[in-house]
Amino acid sequence: MICAVSPYHLAGRELAVMVAASISERMVTILPAPLAGVSRSAVHEAFSRHPRYLRLIESWRWMSPLWSLGIIESLHDGGDAIDDVRRSTGRIGAEPAWSPLRPYAHEETFSSDAGMLDQLPADLLKGGPDPGISVPMAAGLDAFAARHGCWSVRAGARENVGSLAGRAEGHLGRLLVSFALPVLTQASGRVILALRDELAQEAATLRTAIHAAVESAGIGSVDVRRAAGEYARAFEVVTRDRLEHDDETGLRICAGMANVQVRLLPVDAALISSVVAMRQVRARSGVAEPRTVAPVSTDGVVRALVVSPMGGVSIGPGFAGHAGR
């Protein structure tokens, strides 16, 4: 299971990336880089000329052990998702279906050093994404994931919570199975690596069950939940002496429960849901039921893991039973 993860999730150490780091084999993301390449001299020059780029890379320092071992990568199977992001930006400008998004588009963000090393890092760091940047990035990652057989990992919008686009996306595609999963919510890269090693067998069993559920159109949902329960019980054992202690960086190790939905989405889900959200805003309809839009792309579907926090469920004795349910 190779998971495509948005750099927004990485920058915020969000729950979606912590789930991917726990159960995926590897993760692929978008790494802003100088257009001239990533030679040492080019990167150092970029750092000196673009302070926000340096701040972004520094904010990802906690993940350096995962990068070093290739668990996180920016290139996969000879492809770079930034090329798909640029194509998605072009589609917004050219295809009639996405015309409501054009006033917000920033094509220059992905075609110049000023955009890639200043505008994009600024948006990743501020936590409130600009749709002119975040939408083509999400669409590009989905297209990349669909073409390379990866899984798209995204944050879910819980009922009455989250963005209009996130709630609109919840009406798209097909839900195959959902399950609960205990996950570290705050920990260093080294702690995450140690947990991956200790729970490697349970994670592999869960991945196998998820793949089987997709192949059987959801018939294997019981096996997925059983595997998630086994993972949860093992997680409780291996984290018992770690939780609420500090890691090697002085950060308190914390955990929580995530709800993970396995969904099949149209490859244009990010574009479709954003258009729906724009229509709602323009109609001043608040949280009215979103109207779905027929997908335009013929590139098929993307397999997605949609991750949401489970409110009111804390890690403690006996928590593992939540995953089995």
ZAMARGU-4260 file (C-alpha; in steps of 0.2 Angstrom, whole numbers, plus 5000, padded with zeros to 4 digits):
<rodrens>
0) 5000/5000/5000 | 5008/5016/4994 | 4999/5031/5000 | 4999/5048/4992 | 4998/5061/5006
5) 4995/5080/5004 | 5010/5091/5010 | 4996/5101/5020 | 4994/5085/5031 | 5013/5084/5033
10) 5015/5102/5037 | 5002/5101/5051 | 5007/5083/5057 | 4988/5080/5055 | 4979/5064/5059
15) 4978/5058/5041 | 4997/5058/5039 | 4999/5049/5056 | 4987/5035/5050 | 4997/5033/5034
20) 5013/5033/5043 | 5007/5019/5054 | 4999/5007/5041 | 5006/5011/5024 | 5022/5003/5016
25) 5027/5020/5010 | 5021/5037/5007 | 5023/5049/4992 | 5020/5068/4993 | 5024/5084/4984
30) 5041/5092/4989 | 5043/5110/4984 | 5059/5112/4975 | 5069/5124/4964 | 5065/5123/4946
35) 5083/5121/4942 | 5084/5105/4952 | 5089/5099/4969 | 5108/5100/4969 | 5116/5106/4985
40) 5120/5123/4978 | 5103/5126/4971 | 5094/5121/4987 | 5106/5132/4998 | 5103/5147/4986
45) 5084/5143/4988 | 5085/5144/5007 | 5095/5160/5006 | 5083/5169/4994 | 5066/5161/5000
50) 5065/5161/5020 | 5048/5153/5019 | 5055/5138/5010 | 5068/5136/5023 | 5054/5137/5037
55) 5044/5124/5028 | 5059/5112/5027 | 5063/5115/5045 | 5045/5111/5050 | 5047/5094/5042
60) 5063/5090/5051 | 5053/5079/5063 | 5050/5067/5048 | 5068/5066/5043 | 5070/5048/5049
65) 5056/5043/5037 | 5063/5052/5023 | 5080/5045/5026 | 5073/5027/5025 | 5063/5030/5009
70) 5046/5028/5019 | 5042/5046/5013 | 5047/5050/4995 | 5043/5064/4982 | 5046/5053/4967
75) 5037/5036/4964 | 5039/5024/4949 | 5048/5038/4940 | 5034/5050/4942 | 5033/5067/4951
80) 5015/5072/4957 | 5019/5090/4954 | 5017/5087/4936 | 5000/5081/4939 | 4996/5097/4949
85) 5002/5107/4934 | 4990/5098/4923 | 4976/5100/4935 | 4979/5119/4935 | 4979/5119/4916
90) 4962/5109/4916 | 4954/5122/4928 | 4959/5135/4915 | 4953/5125/4900 | 4939/5114/4904
95) 4921/5122/4905 | 4916/5110/4920 | 4929/5119/4931 | 4926/5137/4926 | 4919/5142/4944
100) 4936/5139/4951 | 4945/5150/4938 | 4944/5166/4948 | 4954/5158/4962 | 4967/5149/4952
105) 4986/5153/4953 | 4994/5145/4939 | 5010/5154/4942 | 5012/5146/4959 | 5018/5130/4951
110) 5028/5137/4936 | 5040/5148/4945 | 5053/5148/4959 | 5044/5163/4967 | 5028/5152/4967
115) 5036/5135/4972 | 5048/5142/4985 | 5038/5157/4992 | 5019/5156/4989 | 5017/5137/4991
120) 5027/5136/5007 | 5018/5151/5014 | 5001/5142/5011 | 5007/5126/5018 | 5013/5134/5034
125) 4998/5145/5038 | 4986/5131/5040 | 4972/5140/5031 | 4974/5134/5013 | 4971/5145/4998
130) 4959/5135/4986 | 4968/5142/4971 | 4983/5131/4977 | 4976/5117/4988 | 4962/5112/4975
135) 4974/5108/4960 | 4986/5100/4973 | 4973/5088/4979 | 4967/5085/4961 | 4985/5082/4955
140) 4988/5070/4969 | 4972/5060/4966 | 4977/5059/4947 | 4994/5053/4952 | 4988/5040/4964
145) 4975/5034/4951 | 4988/5032/4938 | 5001/5024/4949 | 4989/5012/4959 | 4992/5022/4975
150) 4980/5026/4989 | 4975/5044/4992 | 4974/5049/5010 | 4964/5063/5015 | 4955/5071/5030
155) 4937/5068/5032 | 4923/5080/5036 | 4913/5075/5050 | 4894/5079/5051 | 4892/5098/5053
160) 4911/5100/5054 | 4923/5105/5041 | 4923/5114/5024 | 4909/5114/5012 | 4920/5105/4999
165) 4924/5091/5012 | 4906/5088/5015 | 4902/5088/4997 | 4915/5075/4994 | 4907/5064/5006
170) 4892/5062/4994 | 4904/5056/4980 | 4910/5039/4976 | 4907/5023/4986 | 4910/5018/5004
175) 4916/5000/5006 | 4921/4999/5024 | 4925/5009/5039 | 4935/5005/5054 | 4943/5013/5070
180) 4961/5013/5072 | 4972/5019/5087 | 4986/5030/5081 | 5000/5041/5088 | 4994/5059/5087
185) 5010/5067/5093 | 5027/5058/5092 | 5044/5060/5084 | 5049/5051/5068 | 5060/5039/5078
190) 5045/5034/5088 | 5034/5031/5073 | 5048/5021/5065 | 5049/5010/5081 | 5030/5008/5081
195) 5030/5003/5063 | 5043/4989/5066 | 5034/4982/5081 | 5017/4982/5073 | 5023/4977/5055
200) 5014/4960/5055 | 4998/4968/5061 | 4999/4982/5049 | 5002/4970/5034 | 4987/4959/5039
205) 4976/4975/5039 | 4983/4981/5022 | 4979/4963/5015 | 4961/4964/5022 | 4959/4982/5015
210) 4965/4976/4998 | 4953/4961/4998 | 4938/4972/5003 | 4941/4983/4988 | 4943/4968/4976
215) 4927/4961/4983 | 4917/4977/4983 | 4916/4978/5002 | 4911/4960/5006 | 4927/4958/5016
220) 4922/4972/5028 | 4922/4960/5043 | 4939/4954/5040 | 4945/4972/5039 | 4937/4976/5056
225) 4944/4960/5063 | 4962/4965/5057 | 4959/4983/5064 | 4955/4975/5081 | 4971/4964/5081
230) 4981/4980/5077 | 4973/4989/5091 | 4976/4976/5104 | 4995/4975/5098 | 4995/4994/5098
235) 4989/4994/5116 | 5003/4983/5122 | 5018/4991/5113 | 5013/5009/5118 | 5009/5005/5136
240) 5025/5011/5142 | 5027/5025/5130 | 5011/5036/5130 | 5012/5052/5141 | 5031/5051/5141
245) 5042/5062/5131 | 5051/5056/5116 | 5070/5060/5112 | 5065/5078/5107 | 5056/5082/5123
250) 5039/5080/5114 | 5025/5072/5124 | 5020/5055/5115 | 5001/5055/5113 | 4988/5044/5104
255) 4970/5044/5100 | 4957/5035/5089 | 4954/5038/5071 | 4939/5033/5060 | 4946/5027/5043
260) 4934/5025/5028 | 4939/5015/5013 | 4931/5023/4998 | 4931/5023/4979 | 4931/5041/4973
265) 4930/5048/4955 | 4947/5054/4951 | 4941/5072/4949 | 4933/5072/4967 | 4943/5087/4973
270) 4937/5097/4958 | 4919/5091/4958 | 4917/5095/4977 | 4926/5112/4975 | 4913/5117/4962
275) 4899/5111/4972 | 4906/5122/4987 | 4907/5137/4976 | 4889/5135/4970 | 4884/5134/4988
280) 4893/5149/4992 | 4886/5159/4978 | 4869/5153/4981 | 4871/5158/5000 | 4864/5141/5004
285) 4874/5138/5019 | 4875/5119/5023 | 4861/5114/5011 | 4863/5097/5003 | 4876/5098/4990
290) 4872/5094/4972 | 4884/5081/4964 | 4892/5084/4947 | 4896/5071/4934 | 4914/5067/4934
295) 4923/5073/4918 | 4939/5064/4918 | 4939/5046/4910 | 4954/5041/4921 | 4944/5030/4932
300) 4943/5030/4951 | 4955/5033/4965 | 4956/5022/4981 | 4955/5033/4996 | 4957/5032/5015
305) 4947/5046/5022 | 4953/5049/5040 | 4943/5058/5054 | 4945/5060/5073 | 4934/5050/5084
310) 4928/5062/5096 | 4926/5057/5114 | 4937/5041/5112 | 4953/5042/5122 | 4967/5030/5123
315) 4967/5020/5139 | 4964/5003/5147 | 4952/4993/5136 | 4952/5005/5121 | 4956/4992/5109
320) 4938/4986/5108 | 4933/5001/5099 | 4943/4995/5084 | 4934/4979/5083 | 4917/4988/5083
</rodrens>
